[in-house]
Amino acid sequence: MAAAGIDGHGTPSAPLAGSGAPAQAAAEAPSVPEGLCCKLCARTLPASSPGRMRNKTWTCRHCLSLELLLYRHLGSSEKQGWSVDSRTDFYRRATAVEVAGCRWSTVKTMIVESQATRLVKEQENRVTAKSLPLSVWIKKGYDEEAVRKYPAEEDENLGTLYAVPVKSVTMKEARQLIEEELQRKEKEVLQKNAKKVKRQDDDVDGREEEEWDVVPHRPAASGGQPKGDLGEQ
């Protein structure tokens, strides 16, 4: 009886179906990931989704378009004032917005909300006591009885002041701070672009002047000396 895989003459027989090099190659082939995680919005999308892979990190096409929009209005990402959490929060919120045809004002509002939320969270454990008259606290929306429970001191000019603990930054104040910062960055980008355009215009003007300064070559008359550029004196 011949051994399995050996013919009657002692020579190896053909490999059995499903075994051998093809099966080994299939086993060693790298597995294709079922999904890719975007580094900006942190969404996991199908591996066939459009995007860009760079330095082993993948960015979906939606976030790439949005990233370019932010660059045009606010400059490089390093100057946009993002923390890791606020950036992820912004890009995740922005996935609900179609970038194509989207107004900058809409995107800017989402930036303000994400960065203001981050600022308030950073300041939420920083509580300070402000000493103000009772009438001021009431105008700010505080309950009179609640204000009277806090320590009070007398001021020669303002009268009785109540030291009420408040958060360092309110959401309203945070929004205002972020809006002012974004306006400043937008202005810087506009000024930078204006200077760039001016330099390009100056370069064009300089090249035109150089072209006008070129004196065309005039061949010398046969049998005589070449005439000067202004003709014979």
Secondary structure, DSSP 8 states (H G I E B T S, - for coil): ---TTB-TTS-B----TT-SHHHHHHHHS----SEEEBTTT--EEETTS-EEEETTEEEEHHHHHHHHHHHHHH-SGGGTT--HHHHHHHHHHHTTS-STT--HHHHHHHHHHHHHHHHHHHHTT-EEEEEEEHHHHHHTT--HHHHHTS-EEEETTTEEEEEEEEESS-HHHHHHHHHHHHHHHHHHHHHHHHHHHHHHHHHHHHHHHHHHH--------TTS----TT---
